[in-house]
């Protein structure tokens, strides 16, 4: 059994954990979206990713992937793609008939909350550990194995507990500048903001857009250096009260995702700004903030 899952977030790693509950000896490859779109490897399953060229079954919840597969005639009866699902992990649990498994339920609950932006301090820290190990297949499997063994009590795994403590120390180096930046914008009632976060680590950059949208902004965009391609990437987050659809912006840039959370590789910030302007009400102010660490 050979499986590809998304390497960059909790949902992808949760999918891996669920597969390990069903197939403990499965070979799992952790791929970025870019890698999934360009690999020629054969997989039995590809989850929380675009359908790879040579995967038998695709399990996913991204609307852009669904639309693309229909358009290309690549959506098969074996695939399970539901854009209304809060996470790909929920679909994997259903596909593998693990609904009655308590650990599986806990894993899916974590994935649902993370992929809908409802992070608590604990899951946010787990997300950072995943991103710190984004190019380390062995470490990502260890995280998935800890989830598969302990469910919501994954910090009981000694190795993962050490990783969580280390990630917390790293996060603290950047949180003050992030919180200060957000306070300044939100105190001025800014609704739309683009954060040039190319000078801080990518695993902290997304927090700017996410926290801005959650704490009172309408649309937040983080621009950072993609760890895989080393190119510019944008991450867009939209608040529940805002009617802008993030994936409609990123589709124009060659990316995709969800209505409230989406991303894309970009050539430059200018093309991103052009797309943002098209989706914002005329005469609305869009703040452009270059984030620097003191």
C-alpha positions in Angstrom: 0.0 0.0 0.0 1.5 3.3 -1.1 -0.1 6.6 -0.1 0.5 10.3 -0.8 -0.7 12.9 1.7 -0.2 16.6 2.0 2.9 17.4 3.9 2.2 21.0 5.1 -0.6 20.9 7.6 -2.6 19.0 10.2 -5.2 17.8 7.8 -2.6 16.0 5.6 -0.8 14.5 8.6 -4.2 13.4 10.1 -5.0 11.6 6.8 -1.7 9.8 7.2 -2.5 8.8 10.8 -5.9 7.4 9.7 -4.3 5.3 6.9 -1.8 4.0 9.5 -4.7 2.9 11.7 -6.0 0.9 8.8 -2.7 -0.1 7.2 0.1 0.1 9.8 2.8 -0.9 7.3 1.8 1.4 4.5 4.4 3.4 2.7 3.5 7.1 3.0 5.0 9.9 1.0 4.4 13.4 2.3 4.1 15.8 -0.6 3.5 19.5 -1.2 0.8 20.5 -3.7 3.5 21.4 -6.2 5.2 18.0 -5.8 1.9 16.2 -6.1 1.1 18.0 -9.4 4.5 17.1 -10.8 5.2 13.6 -9.6 5.1 10.5 -11.8 5.1 8.0 -8.9 2.2 5.5 -8.6 0.0 5.7 -5.5 -2.9 3.7 -4.2 -4.3 6.8 -2.5 -3.6 10.5 -2.7 -5.3 12.4 0.1 -5.7 16.1 0.9 -3.9 16.7 -2.4 -4.7 17.2 -6.1 -5.0 13.8 -7.8 -1.6 12.8 -8.9 -1.0 11.6 -12.5 -0.7 8.0 -11.3 -2.9 7.6 -8.2 -5.7 5.1 -8.2 -8.0 6.9 -5.7 -8.1 10.6 -4.7 -9.7 11.7 -1.4 -9.9 15.4 -1.0 -12.1 18.3 -0.1 -10.8 21.2 -2.2 -13.3 22.7 -4.6 -10.5 23.7 -7.0 -9.3 20.1 -7.3 -12.9 18.8 -7.8 -13.6 21.4 -10.6 -10.3 20.6 -12.3 -10.8 16.8 -12.3 -14.3 17.2 -13.7 -13.0 19.6 -16.4 -10.2 17.2 -17.3 -12.4 14.1 -17.1 -10.2 12.5 -14.5 -12.8 12.1 -11.7 -13.5 8.4 -11.2 -16.2 6.5 -9.3 -13.5 5.4 -6.8 -12.6 9.0 -5.9 -14.2 10.7 -2.9 -14.1 14.4 -3.2 -16.5 16.6 -1.3 -15.8 20.4 -1.1 -18.4 20.7 1.6 -16.4 18.5 4.0 -14.5 20.4 6.8 -11.4 18.3 6.2 -10.0 15.6 4.0 -9.4 13.5 7.1 -13.2 13.2 7.7 -13.5 11.8 4.2 -10.6 9.4 4.7 -12.2 8.1 7.9 -15.5 7.4 6.0 -13.7 5.8 3.1 -11.8 3.5 5.4 -14.9 2.7 7.6 -13.2 4.0 10.8 -16.2 6.0 12.1 -16.6 3.8 15.2 -12.9 4.0 16.1 -12.4 6.4 19.0 -8.8 7.4 18.0 -10.0 8.1 14.4 -12.8 10.3 15.7 -10.3 12.3 17.8 -7.9 12.6 14.8 -10.7 13.9 12.6 -11.9 16.4 15.3 -8.3 17.8 15.4 -8.2 18.0 11.6 -11.7 19.6 11.3 -10.8 22.4 13.8 -7.4 23.0 12.2 -8.6 23.1 8.6 -11.5 25.5 9.4 -9.2 27.9 11.2 -10.4 27.1 14.7 -6.9 26.6 16.2 -6.4 26.4 19.9 -2.9 26.8 21.4 -2.3 23.1 21.4 -3.2 22.4 17.7 -1.4 25.6 16.6 1.8 24.2 18.2 1.3 20.9 16.4 0.9 22.8 13.1 4.2 24.5 13.7 6.0 21.1 14.4 4.6 19.8 11.1 5.8 22.9 9.2 9.3 22.8 10.9 9.6 19.2 9.5 8.0 19.8 6.1 10.9 18.3 4.2 11.5 15.4 6.6 9.5 12.4 5.6 10.7 10.4 8.6 9.7 13.0 11.1 6.3 13.6 9.5 5.6 9.8 9.8 6.5 9.9 13.5 3.9 12.7 14.0 1.3 10.7 12.1 2.2 7.6 14.2 1.8 9.6 17.4 -1.6 10.7 16.3 -2.6 7.2 15.4 -1.5 5.8 18.7 -2.6 8.6 21.1 -5.3 10.6 19.3 -6.0 13.9 20.9 -3.3 13.1 23.6 -0.5 13.0 21.0 1.8 14.9 23.3 2.2 11.7 25.3 4.6 10.5 22.6 8.1 11.3 24.0 9.6 12.3 20.7 6.7 14.5 19.7 6.6 16.1 23.2 10.3 17.2 22.6 9.4 18.6 19.2 6.4 20.6 20.6 8.6 22.2 23.3 11.2 23.2 20.7 8.6 24.6 18.4 7.1 26.7 21.3 10.5 28.3 21.9 10.9 29.2 18.2 7.4 30.6 18.0 8.0 32.9 20.9 10.8 34.7 18.9 8.3 36.0 16.4 5.0 36.2 18.2 5.6 39.7 19.7 6.2 41.3 16.3 3.2 39.5 14.8 0.9 40.6 17.7 2.2 44.2 17.6 1.6 44.4 13.8 -2.0 43.1 14.2 -2.8 45.4 17.0 -1.7 48.4 15.0 -3.9 47.5 12.1 -7.0 46.4 14.0 -6.9 49.5 16.2 -7.3 51.5 13.0 -10.2 49.4 11.9 -8.3 48.2 8.8 -10.4 45.5 7.0 -8.0 44.4 4.2 -4.3 43.8 4.7 -1.4 42.3 2.7 1.6 41.2 4.8 5.0 41.0 3.2 6.4 38.3 5.5 9.3 37.3 3.4 11.8 38.2 6.1 10.3 35.8 8.7 10.1 31.9 8.6 7.3 30.6 6.4 5.8 28.6 9.3 5.1 31.9 11.1 4.1 33.9 8.1 0.6 32.3 7.6 -0.3 33.4 11.2 -0.5 37.0 10.1 -3.3 36.4 7.6 -5.1 33.9 9.8 -5.1 35.9 13.0 -6.0 39.1 11.2 -9.1 37.5 9.7 -10.0 35.9 13.0 -9.5 39.0 15.2 -11.5 41.5 13.2 -10.2 41.9 9.7 -12.1 40.9 6.6 -9.3 39.6 4.4 -5.7 39.0 5.3 -2.9 37.9 2.9 0.5 36.6 3.9 3.3 36.6 1.3 6.3 34.4 2.1 9.0 32.2 0.6 7.6 28.8 -0.3 9.9 26.2 1.4 9.7 23.7 -1.5 9.9 25.9 -4.6 11.8 28.9 -3.0 9.3 31.1 -4.9 6.9 33.6 -3.5 3.7 32.2 -2.2 0.5 33.9 -0.9 -1.8 32.5 1.8 -5.2 34.2 1.9 -7.6 34.0 4.9 -11.1 35.5 4.9 -13.3 36.0 8.0 -16.7 34.4 8.3 -18.4 37.7 8.0 -16.7 38.6 4.7 -18.2 37.6 1.4 -15.0 37.5 -0.6 -14.0 34.0 -1.7 -10.3 33.4 -1.3 -10.2 30.6 -3.8 -11.6 32.9 -6.5 -8.6 35.1 -6.1 -6.0 32.3 -6.0 -7.5 30.5 -9.0 -6.6 33.5 -11.1 -3.1 33.1 -9.9 -2.9 29.4 -10.7 -3.6 28.2 -7.1 -6.6 27.0 -5.3 -8.1 26.0 -2.0 -11.3 26.9 0.0 -13.5 29.9 0.1 -12.1 31.0 3.4 -8.5 29.8 3.1 -6.5 29.5 -0.1 -3.1 29.9 -1.5 -1.0 30.2 -4.7 2.5 30.6 -6.0 3.0 34.1 -7.4 5.5 35.8 -9.7 5.5 39.0 -7.7 3.4 41.0 -5.2 2.1 43.3 -7.9 0.0 40.6 -9.6 -1.4 39.6 -6.2 -2.4 43.2 -5.5 -4.1 43.5 -8.8 -6.3 40.4 -8.0 -7.1 41.6 -4.5 -8.2 45.0 -5.8 -10.7 43.2 -8.2 -12.4 41.6 -5.2 -12.5 44.5 -2.8 -15.2 47.2 -2.8 -14.1 50.3 -4.7 -12.4 53.0 -2.6 -11.7 50.5 0.2 -8.3 50.9 1.9 -5.9 48.0 1.6 -2.9 48.1 4.0 0.4 46.8 2.8 2.7 45.9 5.7 6.3 44.8 5.4 6.9 42.7 8.5 10.3 42.9 10.1 11.8 41.3 13.1 13.6 43.7 15.4 
